[in-house]
Structures are given as structure tokens and as C-alpha cells.
Amino acid sequence: MLPRVAAFGVPVGAHLHNTRNTGYANALAAAEAGAAWLDASVGGIGGCPFAPRATGNIATEDLAYLLRGEGFDPGVDVDALIAVAHWLSDELGHPLPGELHRAGDFRVAGAA
């Protein structure tokens, strides 16, 4: 069985904010519905001036981790994304909203 594939890039049907912590559920639903592109940002930085009280975007590394755990091939290097999130946090001088770069990657023993 071929792995399911999710790609990151130009948003087509799924521009994902994490307001009220629903962005990841929306991303997973979009991927399961066949969305080929999901929009995210490293560390979850950003927001939207058109969404009242938007709290930021979903973190690319968190999304890749979620998709990988659900059997998708996110097509990105999760460890590299974590490293970029650490770098970005240092450059900006404050913590980022994303979670994975703080908690670290976790793989179940024997998992690919």
C-alpha cells in the first residue's frame, strides 16, 4: 500500500489558523478529504488581519508530525523543521506558538 501524501505550499482550500486550537483538526480533515496543499508556518508564527482575534497559524512542524502519525507522508524533514523553529525563536527573541520544537519529536519504536 502506498503512503498517503500531504504537501505544503500554496494553499488550495485550506488556509489554516489555529484560533481556538482547531487548526490541526481542520488540517487533518482537509488532508483526509483529499486536499493536496495545506498552509502552515514554521513555529506557528503569523496571523490574519481579516480574522478577528486570530491567534496565529498552525505550525508546519506540528502539522508534519500529526500527518506522519496519521499515515501520511508529509514530504518534509520534521527534524529540520524543528531546527528552523529553534533558530526562528532565537532570531525573534521570544517563544513561538508551535509545540513540537519545544517537546521534541517522538516516534513509536519500530515505526518508520
N, C-alpha and C positions, 0 to 999 in steps of 0.2 A: 504494500500500500504506500503510495507516495505521500509525503508530508503535506499538510495544508500550508499555504504560503500567504503571509501578510507582508505588504511592502509599505515603506514610509516614503513620503514625498508630497507632491501636490495633492491637496485634499480633494477628494471626489466623494461627496456625500457624507463625509464625517469629519467636521472641524470640531475638535473636542476640548471643551473647557471642563475643568474639574470642580465647578461650583456645586456645592452640597455633596461633594465626593461621589458624583455619579459618572464622571468621565470615563473611568475604566470599564464600568458595566456597559456604557454606551459603545465604547470601542469594541468590546468583545461581541456585543450583539451585532454591530456592523460587520465585523470580520466573519461571524457565523452566517450572516446574510449574504456574504459574497463580496463585500467591499474590497477593492484591490488596493486602495490607498487610505492610510489613516494619518491624521495630522497630530503631531505632538512636538514638544520642545524639550531639549536637554534640561534636566533638573526641574521641569515644570514651570520655567520662567515665562513671563508674558501675561497677557490678558486680552481683553477685548473692550474697546471704548463703547461698543454698541450693546454690550450685555451688562445690565445693571448689577452691581455688586459681584461681578465675575471675579473669582479668586485665583485664576491662573489656568494655564493649560495642563494637560496631563504630561507627565514626564516620559520622554522617549525610552529611557532605560527601564522604567517601571512597566511601561506598556510591552516592551520586548520581552521582559521577564514573564509577564502574565500570558502573553500569546504563546511563548515557548512552553510554559506549563500546561497550556490547553491543547498542545499538539500541533500548533502552527510553527512554521519556520519563519521567524521574523526577518531573516536575511541581514541581520546586523550583529556585530560583535558586542555582546552585553558588557563584557569586561572593559572594552574600550569606551563604551558609553559611560560607565561608572567613573572611569578615569577622567573623562571630559567633564563630567558633573563636578568632581572634586576640584579640578582646575578652575572651572567657572565660578564655583563658590568662593575660591580663594581670590580670583580676579575681582569679583563683585564685592567681596568683603562682608558677606552675610550668608546665612544658611539658605538653601534652596528648598522649595516645597516638596520636591521628589523624595521618595523614601529609600529606594534601593541603594543609592550611593552612600547612605548612612548605615544601612543594615548589612549590606554586602550580599553577594549572590549566594544562592543556595540551590544545590542540585541533589536530588534523591540518589542514594548510592545505586549504581548500575544504570542510571538514566543517561541518555545521550547528551 
